[in-house]
Amino acid sequence: MDYQGRHVAVLGLGRSGEAAAALLLDHGADVTVLDSGDPAPRRDAAMKLSSRGARVVLGDDALRCVQDFDFAVLSPGIDPVVPLARRPVEAGIPLLGEIELAFRNCRCPVIAITGTNGKTTTTGLTAALLDAAGLRAEACGNIGLPFSDVAARSAQLAAAVVEISSFQLESTDSFRPKVAVWTNFSANHLDRYPDVAAYRAAKLRIFDRQTAEDFAVVNARLDLPALRARRITFSAARAAEADFTLDGSVILHGGKKLVDMTETRLRGPHNAENLMAAFGAAMCLGADPDRMVAAARDYTPPPHRCEFVREIDGVTWINDSKSTNLDALAQAIQGQTGGVILIAGGKNKGFDFAPVAPLVGERVREAVLIGEMRQSIARDWSVPCHPVDSLESAVGMAQSLARRGDTVLFSPGTSSFDMFRSYEERGDLFKHLTHQIQPKEKNT
């Protein structure tokens, strides 16, 4: 699109804000970047954009910046209710999200992937499968690489595969993916949304602009309204009726074998569904499934997602720090065999842990609990629970409780922000602590 001479404010100078500003500068816009957070981490990005002609205002000065803008672009990490985002709206300035901006400038088909869990794995898988089929694709969006970066070079791509969160969908308008994927749904982000219905409504925006020429690849267990797009379904549930199903460990498409999960590095029925969704999305763009099977076998899942860390004294240690809601926690527990010592807990996100109590009671021998919710989780569960003050104490307690043949599963079930800056930092510390464990002395 032509933004020549248009006055645009970019709100937030994280990776996505920087990419949005660069995209607008490429199209001739007059760009002002506003970020009211701590200026120190933003200095390098500010200097880079300033050298290209952007005006960058950091810290409290960003809240006092008054100017007539044609529109403003909201970075994904900025909550629409904070003053930085409210000011343009109160001034009558149109506000669109970075995803919307990137989409308007994207020159290739878009595969958009949302869901409570599995988004990142499915996004990476889909891009890998398309590449294996000879269709050049890039994974971007909430996965880490901003969509605006990819939109700038999208004319050379067969597809942009975009992981998109409910927060990002809130600020879309004309966004219309050729393929919309919804992996699954469970309660989450109730610290931001008033109820589950509002969270679900935000997710449903992924289908709003689709037509009969588009595709919706959806979990067969989802209760969805009528969709205009052509629906492709998948499910790992036993005896499920879907286009993609699971027979034991074998993924079937239309009753015919695609790939055996035991031949891949992916484990658990939730990852089988992620792989089904990826196959479905890629096939919607004409990818040959036979050419994709080898890529499925070679794919290595991202870290912090039921990641094997080590085995010591006959005990397996698993890092599932990406588990930030109850559905992810339940899937992680269901994917284990043998006795489970569970390390869980973290920030209070507005939900309790009672819904998974029956599964925990059935599959977990003892639980070690951390974070803001450690005491409330202990009240919700009937298994022996050990609330501790730190992850270091949790790892030590888990080691003392575990027996040969057990699995220590670190799957918090909620976010990290009460104790850590991110789930990555939380998972990295768990792995570091696990690698510091010394073997127990053998009895002589």
Backbone torsions as a table, in degrees:
resi	resn	phi	psi	omega
1	MET	NA	159.0	-177.3
2	ASP	-98.0	113.3	177.0
3	TYR	-110.2	17.5	-175.7
4	GLN	-52.7	119.3	175.4
5	GLY	78.4	-1.6	-179.3
6	ARG	-80.7	143.3	-178.2
7	HIS	-94.0	116.4	-173.0
8	VAL	-128.2	135.3	172.6
9	ALA	-101.4	132.6	172.9
10	VAL	-107.8	121.5	-175.5
11	LEU	-97.8	111.0	-179.3
12	GLY	103.6	134.2	-178.2
13	LEU	-120.3	43.8	166.6
14	GLY	-81.7	-165.5	-177.5
15	ARG	-60.6	-42.6	-178.4
16	SER	-70.3	-39.1	177.5
17	GLY	-63.5	-42.3	177.5
18	GLU	-62.5	-42.5	179.7
19	ALA	-65.8	-39.9	178.0
20	ALA	-63.6	-43.2	178.9
21	ALA	-62.4	-41.9	179.3
22	ALA	-63.7	-41.2	178.7
23	LEU	-61.8	-43.6	179.7
24	LEU	-65.9	-40.1	177.3
25	LEU	-62.8	-39.0	177.1
26	ASP	-58.7	-28.8	-177.6
27	HIS	-99.4	14.2	171.6
28	GLY	85.1	13.4	-179.4
29	ALA	-75.9	155.3	170.9
30	ASP	-92.0	106.5	-166.8
31	VAL	-107.5	131.7	169.4
32	THR	-118.7	124.3	179.2
33	VAL	-103.0	127.8	-178.7
34	LEU	-119.6	128.2	177.0
35	ASP	-144.2	115.8	-174.8
36	SER	-90.3	2.0	-179.9
37	GLY	-79.6	-169.8	179.2
38	ASP	-59.1	120.8	-176.4
39	PRO	-66.8	-28.4	-170.7
40	ALA	-53.9	-49.0	-178.4
41	PRO	-70.3	-9.4	-174.4
42	ARG	-101.1	-2.9	-171.5
43	ARG	-59.5	-47.1	-176.5
44	ASP	-62.3	-46.2	179.0
45	ALA	-63.7	-38.1	179.7
46	ALA	-63.4	-42.2	179.0
47	MET	-64.7	-40.2	-179.5
48	LYS	-62.4	-46.8	-178.7
49	LEU	-70.9	-36.0	178.4
50	SER	-62.1	-36.9	179.8
51	SER	-66.1	-19.2	178.4
52	ARG	-95.2	0.1	176.3
53	GLY	107.1	0.4	178.0
54	ALA	-78.6	150.5	169.7
55	ARG	-93.9	129.1	-178.0
56	VAL	-122.4	124.5	-179.5
57	VAL	-121.0	120.6	-174.4
58	LEU	-116.9	160.2	176.0
59	GLY	71.9	-153.9	-177.1
60	ASP	-62.0	-26.4	179.4
61	ASP	-60.6	-28.1	-179.9
62	ALA	-63.9	-30.1	179.7
63	LEU	-77.3	-18.5	-178.8
64	ARG	-99.8	1.7	-177.8
65	CYS	-74.8	115.1	-179.7
66	VAL	-115.6	120.8	-178.7
67	GLN	-159.5	152.1	175.8
68	ASP	-81.8	114.8	178.2
69	PHE	-111.9	146.3	175.1
70	ASP	-70.8	-36.8	172.6
71	PHE	-164.0	168.6	178.6
72	ALA	-126.2	148.0	179.6
73	VAL	-112.3	125.9	-177.4
74	LEU	-96.9	122.0	175.8
75	SER	-69.7	150.5	-175.8
76	PRO	-59.9	-30.5	-176.6
77	GLY	-81.1	-1.6	-177.7
78	ILE	-97.3	120.9	177.5
79	ASP	-70.2	129.7	-177.6
80	PRO	-60.3	-15.9	-177.2
81	VAL	-89.0	-9.7	-177.9
82	VAL	-75.2	156.5	-175.8
83	PRO	-54.7	-39.2	-178.6
84	LEU	-58.1	-37.2	-179.4
85	ALA	-85.3	-29.8	-177.2
86	ARG	-73.5	-33.2	-174.2
87	ARG	-56.6	-49.4	178.9
88	PRO	-61.8	-38.8	-179.8
89	VAL	-63.8	-44.4	179.7
90	GLU	-64.2	-27.2	179.0
91	ALA	-87.1	1.4	179.0
92	GLY	79.3	18.2	179.5
93	ILE	-87.0	127.1	178.5
94	PRO	-58.1	138.0	-177.8
95	LEU	-121.3	125.6	174.7
96	LEU	-130.6	155.9	-178.1
97	GLY	-82.6	163.8	177.8
98	GLU	-61.0	-35.9	177.3
99	ILE	-61.9	-43.1	179.8
100	GLU	-64.2	-44.7	178.1
101	LEU	-58.7	-47.7	-179.0
102	ALA	-62.5	-42.0	-179.3
103	PHE	-60.9	-41.7	-178.7
104	ARG	-64.3	-19.5	-178.9
105	ASN	-111.1	7.9	-178.2
106	CYS	-85.7	136.1	-175.7
107	ARG	-111.2	14.8	177.5
108	CYS	-134.0	164.0	176.3
109	PRO	-58.6	147.7	-179.2
110	VAL	-113.6	129.0	167.8
111	ILE	-105.2	115.9	-178.9
112	ALA	-107.0	133.2	-174.0
113	ILE	-125.1	121.1	176.0
114	THR	-129.1	-179.3	-176.4
115	GLY	141.2	162.4	179.0
116	THR	-71.4	-41.8	-179.5
117	ASN	-132.6	159.2	173.3
118	GLY	84.9	0.7	-175.5
119	LYS	-61.5	-49.1	-174.7
120	THR	-65.7	-45.3	178.4
121	THR	-61.3	-45.7	-179.1
122	THR	-64.5	-38.5	178.7
123	THR	-63.4	-48.4	178.6
124	GLY	-62.7	-42.2	178.2
125	LEU	-61.5	-45.6	-177.1
126	THR	-61.0	-44.8	178.6
127	ALA	-63.3	-40.5	-179.9
128	ALA	-65.8	-40.5	179.8
129	LEU	-66.6	-42.2	178.7
130	LEU	-62.6	-44.3	178.3
131	ASP	-59.2	-41.6	-179.6
132	ALA	-64.6	-28.4	179.0
133	ALA	-87.1	6.5	178.5
134	GLY	85.5	13.8	178.7
135	LEU	-111.6	105.1	-174.7
136	ARG	-65.1	126.0	-177.4
137	ALA	-138.3	155.4	174.2
138	GLU	-128.7	136.2	175.2
139	ALA	-88.0	135.1	-175.4
140	CYS	-157.2	-170.0	180.0
141	GLY	90.3	-135.4	-176.5
142	ASN	-67.5	-6.6	179.1
143	ILE	-73.8	-16.3	178.2
144	GLY	136.5	-46.4	177.9
145	LEU	-83.1	120.0	-177.4
146	PRO	-61.3	142.8	177.1
147	PHE	-59.6	-34.9	-179.3
148	SER	-62.0	-34.0	176.1
149	ASP	-61.8	-44.6	-177.6
150	VAL	-73.0	-36.7	179.3
151	ALA	-58.5	-33.3	-178.1
152	ALA	-65.3	-24.6	179.4
153	ARG	-120.7	22.6	-171.9
154	SER	-70.7	-18.8	-179.6
155	ALA	-64.1	-20.7	-179.5
156	GLN	-94.5	3.5	-174.7
157	LEU	-108.4	152.8	171.4
158	ALA	-85.1	-23.5	179.5
159	ALA	-165.4	146.5	166.0
160	ALA	-105.1	122.8	-178.9
161	VAL	-102.6	110.1	-167.3
162	VAL	-112.6	115.3	168.9
163	GLU	-76.3	129.7	-174.1
164	ILE	-136.3	129.7	-178.1
165	SER	-91.8	169.6	175.9
166	SER	-61.9	-36.2	179.1
167	PHE	-61.1	-43.0	-179.1
168	GLN	-68.8	-35.5	179.8
169	LEU	-67.3	-26.7	-179.3
170	GLU	-57.8	-34.4	-172.9
171	SER	-106.6	33.9	174.1
172	THR	-103.7	158.1	-178.6
173	ASP	-134.1	-65.0	-179.5
174	SER	-96.5	2.6	-175.6
175	PHE	-54.4	119.7	-177.2
176	ARG	-141.0	92.2	178.5
177	PRO	-71.6	142.8	173.7
178	LYS	-62.6	-38.1	177.0
179	VAL	-129.1	121.5	175.5
180	ALA	-108.8	126.4	-178.2
181	VAL	-115.5	130.2	173.6
182	TRP	-122.0	110.6	-172.1
183	THR	-73.9	-45.6	-176.1
184	ASN	-172.5	177.7	-179.6
185	PHE	-151.7	133.9	170.5
186	SER	-154.9	167.2	-176.9
187	ALA	-59.2	134.3	178.5
188	ASN	-164.4	162.5	174.4
189	HIS	55.5	34.3	179.2
190	LEU	-76.2	-1.2	169.1
191	ASP	-81.5	-12.7	178.1
192	ARG	-110.1	-39.5	-178.1
193	TYR	-99.0	146.5	-178.4
194	PRO	-66.8	-27.1	178.8
195	ASP	-161.8	175.2	-178.1
196	VAL	-63.2	-34.9	-179.0
197	ALA	-61.8	-38.7	179.5
198	ALA	-68.6	-39.4	176.6
199	TYR	-62.9	-44.1	179.1
200	ARG	-63.8	-40.6	179.7
201	ALA	-61.6	-37.5	177.4
202	ALA	-64.4	-41.7	178.6
203	LYS	-63.2	-39.9	-176.6
204	LEU	-63.7	-16.8	179.2
205	ARG	-62.0	-16.8	179.7
206	ILE	-63.6	-24.4	-177.9
207	PHE	-98.3	-6.2	-167.2
208	ASP	-55.5	-42.8	-171.9
209	ARG	-100.1	1.5	-178.4
210	GLN	-70.5	154.4	177.8
211	THR	-124.6	-176.0	179.0
212	ALA	-65.5	-12.0	177.3
213	GLU	-85.3	-6.1	-176.5
214	ASP	-106.5	178.3	-177.1
215	PHE	-127.7	144.2	172.5
216	ALA	-122.0	113.1	179.4
217	VAL	-100.8	111.5	-167.9
218	VAL	-135.1	150.4	174.3
219	ASN	-65.7	128.3	-175.8
220	ALA	-62.3	-20.1	-179.0
221	ARG	-82.0	-10.8	-179.9
222	LEU	-73.3	135.5	174.9
223	ASP	-92.3	95.0	-173.9
224	LEU	-109.1	153.4	173.2
225	PRO	-71.4	175.3	176.7
226	ALA	-60.8	134.9	-179.8
227	LEU	-114.0	145.1	177.3
228	ARG	-78.2	-28.3	-178.4
229	ALA	-74.3	159.9	175.9
230	ARG	-71.6	125.0	-171.6
231	ARG	-92.0	129.2	173.2
232	ILE	-117.4	129.2	-172.9
233	THR	-115.9	155.2	176.3
234	PHE	-146.3	153.8	176.2
235	SER	-168.4	138.9	174.6
236	ALA	-95.6	0.4	180.0
237	ALA	-65.7	145.5	-179.1
238	ARG	-62.2	135.7	178.2
239	ALA	60.0	27.8	179.7
240	ALA	-71.1	149.6	173.2
241	GLU	-103.4	106.1	-176.6
242	ALA	-159.5	167.5	177.6
243	ASP	-70.3	-36.5	176.0
244	PHE	-116.8	127.6	-177.5
245	THR	-134.8	172.3	179.8
246	LEU	-122.2	124.1	176.3
247	ASP	-115.0	99.3	-173.0
248	GLY	68.2	-112.0	176.8
249	SER	-108.6	6.1	-173.8
250	VAL	-102.6	126.7	173.9
251	ILE	-83.4	128.6	179.7
252	LEU	-113.2	145.0	171.5
253	HIS	-123.6	115.5	-176.3
254	GLY	59.8	31.6	179.0
255	GLY	85.5	-4.8	-178.6
256	LYS	-106.8	142.9	-176.6
257	LYS	-64.2	132.8	170.4
258	LEU	-102.7	-57.9	-176.8
259	VAL	-158.5	148.5	176.2
260	ASP	-92.6	125.5	-178.5
261	MET	-59.8	-28.1	180.0
262	THR	-68.2	-15.9	177.7
263	GLU	-89.1	-0.9	-178.7
264	THR	-110.4	174.7	175.0
265	ARG	-93.5	8.7	-179.3
266	LEU	-97.2	139.0	-177.3
267	ARG	-128.7	145.8	174.6
268	GLY	93.8	152.2	-179.7
269	PRO	-63.0	-28.7	178.6
270	HIS	-66.1	-37.0	177.1
271	ASN	-74.0	-28.7	172.7
272	ALA	-61.2	-41.2	177.9
273	GLU	-68.5	-37.6	175.7
274	ASN	-59.4	-42.1	-179.6
275	LEU	-69.1	-39.3	175.7
276	MET	-59.3	-45.5	-179.5
277	ALA	-62.1	-40.2	179.3
278	ALA	-65.2	-45.0	176.0
279	PHE	-58.3	-46.6	-178.1
280	GLY	-60.6	-45.1	-179.3
281	ALA	-63.6	-44.5	-178.9
282	ALA	-65.6	-39.0	-179.5
283	MET	-68.1	-26.6	175.7
284	CYS	-62.6	-26.1	177.3
285	LEU	-96.3	12.4	174.2
286	GLY	89.9	11.0	-179.3
287	ALA	-68.5	139.2	-179.6
288	ASP	-77.5	117.3	-177.6
289	PRO	-60.5	-33.7	-180.0
290	ASP	-62.0	-34.4	-179.6
291	ARG	-77.4	-15.7	-176.4
292	MET	-91.6	-17.5	-173.0
293	VAL	-61.7	-42.9	-179.5
294	ALA	-61.3	-39.4	178.5
295	ALA	-65.2	-37.3	177.1
296	ALA	-63.2	-38.4	179.6
297	ARG	-69.3	-32.4	-175.1
298	ASP	-89.1	-13.4	-171.6
299	TYR	-65.5	132.0	175.9
300	THR	-104.3	121.4	-177.7
301	PRO	-65.3	155.6	179.3
302	PRO	-62.7	157.8	178.3
303	PRO	-66.6	162.0	175.7
304	HIS	73.6	15.0	178.6
305	ARG	-124.9	92.4	-175.0
306	CYS	46.2	48.3	-175.3
307	GLU	-86.3	122.7	174.8
308	PHE	-65.8	128.2	-179.9
309	VAL	-102.2	-55.7	178.0
310	ARG	-170.3	167.3	170.4
311	GLU	-121.3	130.2	179.9
312	ILE	-144.1	133.5	-177.1
313	ASP	55.0	34.1	178.7
314	GLY	76.9	7.9	-179.8
315	VAL	-109.2	130.2	178.3
316	THR	-92.8	133.2	-180.0
317	TRP	-112.1	124.9	-175.0
318	ILE	-121.5	129.0	177.8
319	ASN	-100.7	110.6	177.2
320	ASP	-123.3	48.0	-176.1
321	SER	-62.5	-22.9	178.0
322	LYS	-67.7	-11.5	176.9
323	SER	-66.6	102.3	-176.9
324	THR	-119.8	13.7	176.0
325	ASN	-153.8	171.5	-172.7
326	LEU	-68.4	-34.1	-179.7
327	ASP	-64.6	-42.0	177.8
328	ALA	-63.8	-40.2	177.6
329	LEU	-62.2	-44.9	-179.9
330	ALA	-62.7	-42.5	179.4
331	GLN	-63.1	-40.4	179.7
332	ALA	-64.1	-43.0	179.2
333	ILE	-63.5	-44.0	-178.5
334	GLN	-65.3	-23.1	-179.0
335	GLY	-83.5	-1.4	-177.6
336	GLN	-99.6	155.9	173.8
337	THR	-121.4	156.5	-179.9
338	GLY	76.8	-169.6	-179.5
339	GLY	-71.6	144.2	-178.3
340	VAL	-121.6	125.2	166.2
341	ILE	-102.3	114.6	-171.8
342	LEU	-101.8	129.8	169.2
343	ILE	-105.3	118.2	-175.2
344	ALA	-140.2	170.5	175.8
345	GLY	111.5	163.5	-178.6
346	GLY	164.0	-139.7	-174.6
347	LYS	-71.0	144.5	174.2
348	ASN	-77.3	110.3	-178.4
349	LYS	-103.7	13.4	175.7
350	GLY	96.1	7.0	175.3
351	PHE	-130.0	159.5	177.5
352	ASP	-104.3	174.0	-174.8
353	PHE	-101.0	9.0	-179.4
354	ALA	-61.4	-36.0	-177.7
355	PRO	-59.9	-26.0	-179.8
356	VAL	-98.4	4.5	-178.5
357	ALA	-57.5	-42.8	179.1
358	PRO	-61.9	-42.0	178.8
359	LEU	-65.6	-43.1	177.9
360	VAL	-61.0	-43.0	179.2
361	GLY	-62.3	-31.2	-178.5
362	GLU	-82.5	-36.4	-168.2
363	ARG	-113.8	-16.0	-175.5
364	VAL	-108.8	132.1	179.6
365	ARG	-82.4	-46.4	177.5
366	GLU	-147.5	152.9	-178.4
367	ALA	-123.9	137.4	174.2
368	VAL	-110.6	125.8	-168.2
369	LEU	-118.9	138.7	-177.9
370	ILE	-129.2	169.3	168.7
371	GLY	81.1	-173.6	-177.3
372	GLU	-56.8	-30.9	-171.6
373	MET	-96.9	6.0	-171.9
374	ARG	-59.1	-41.4	-177.7
375	GLN	-73.8	-39.5	-179.2
376	SER	-68.7	-36.6	176.6
377	ILE	-63.6	-41.8	179.7
378	ALA	-59.4	-33.9	178.1
379	ARG	-73.2	-28.2	-177.6
380	ASP	-79.3	-25.9	-171.6
381	TRP	-106.8	149.1	-179.0
382	SER	-96.1	-14.0	179.5
383	VAL	-73.0	159.8	175.3
384	PRO	-58.1	125.1	-177.5
385	CYS	-119.7	142.9	-176.7
386	HIS	-128.1	89.4	176.8
387	PRO	-69.1	133.7	178.8
388	VAL	-134.0	167.3	-171.1
389	ASP	-92.9	-11.2	-175.3
390	SER	-152.0	162.8	176.0
391	LEU	-68.2	-33.4	176.6
392	GLU	-58.8	-45.8	178.4
393	SER	-65.6	-35.2	-179.1
394	ALA	-64.7	-43.7	179.4
395	VAL	-64.0	-42.8	177.7
396	GLY	-62.0	-42.5	178.4
397	MET	-64.5	-43.3	-179.6
398	ALA	-61.7	-39.5	179.3
399	GLN	-62.7	-39.7	-178.8
400	SER	-69.9	-27.0	-178.5
401	LEU	-86.9	-27.6	-172.2
402	ALA	-73.6	144.2	175.6
403	ARG	-116.3	162.0	176.8
404	ARG	-53.8	133.2	-177.9
405	GLY	94.0	-11.0	179.1
406	ASP	-81.0	166.1	169.5
407	THR	-120.7	128.4	168.8
408	VAL	-91.9	113.1	-175.9
409	LEU	-108.3	115.0	174.7
410	PHE	-94.1	97.4	-177.1
411	SER	-137.9	88.8	-167.6
412	PRO	-61.7	-35.2	179.9
413	GLY	79.6	3.0	177.3
414	THR	-159.1	175.9	-172.2
415	SER	-78.0	173.2	-168.4
416	SER	-100.8	-5.2	-160.9
417	PHE	-74.0	-3.4	173.2
418	ASP	-77.8	-25.2	-175.0
419	MET	-127.9	-20.0	-173.0
420	PHE	-137.3	164.2	177.8
421	ARG	-80.1	-20.7	-176.8
422	SER	-165.1	165.4	175.4
423	TYR	-67.2	-27.8	177.7
424	GLU	-64.3	-46.1	178.5
425	GLU	-61.3	-41.9	179.1
426	ARG	-61.7	-47.2	-179.5
427	GLY	-67.5	-38.0	178.8
428	ASP	-63.6	-39.3	177.8
429	LEU	-66.0	-41.6	177.5
430	PHE	-58.3	-44.8	180.0
431	LYS	-65.0	-40.8	178.2
432	HIS	-60.9	-46.9	-179.3
433	LEU	-64.1	-38.3	180.0
434	THR	-64.6	-39.5	-179.8
435	HIS	-72.6	-13.2	176.4
436	GLN	-85.5	-9.6	-178.8
437	ILE	-66.5	130.7	177.7
438	GLN	-97.1	142.6	178.4
439	PRO	-58.3	145.4	176.6
440	LYS	-70.6	144.8	178.8
441	GLU	-67.1	134.0	179.8
442	LYS	-74.0	141.4	176.4
443	ASN	-70.0	137.4	179.8
444	THR	-114.1	NA	NA
